Amino acid sequence: MKIIMAGTMAGLMLVASGCSQTERSTGTGALIGGLGGAAIGAGVSGNARGALIGGAIGAGAGAIAGNVIGRSQSGDCIYRDSRTGERYVAACP
C-alpha cells in the first residue's frame, strides 16, 4: 500500500510540475486531499477499501479546493512566468 501511495504521489508531482499555477494548485489539492482521505478512510474502516473510498473523496474535494484557491477574487487565474518567476493575473482557459 505504501509503494502504491508513493508511486501515485511521485506521478502527480511530475504531472503538476509542467502545469500553470491554477492547474498546479488543483493537482496539489487533489494530492493532499487524496492522501488525507486515504489515511482517514483506512483509520476509520481498517481496510484497503475504506482507504480507496476515502482517497477518492479526499482527492475530489482537494481538487475543487485547490482550483478555487488558485483563482483570484475576480475569477481570473494567477500564473507564473517560468522564465522570470513573475506572477500575473489573466483570464482562465
Disulfide bonds with the S-S distance in Angstrom:
Cys77-Cys92 1.82
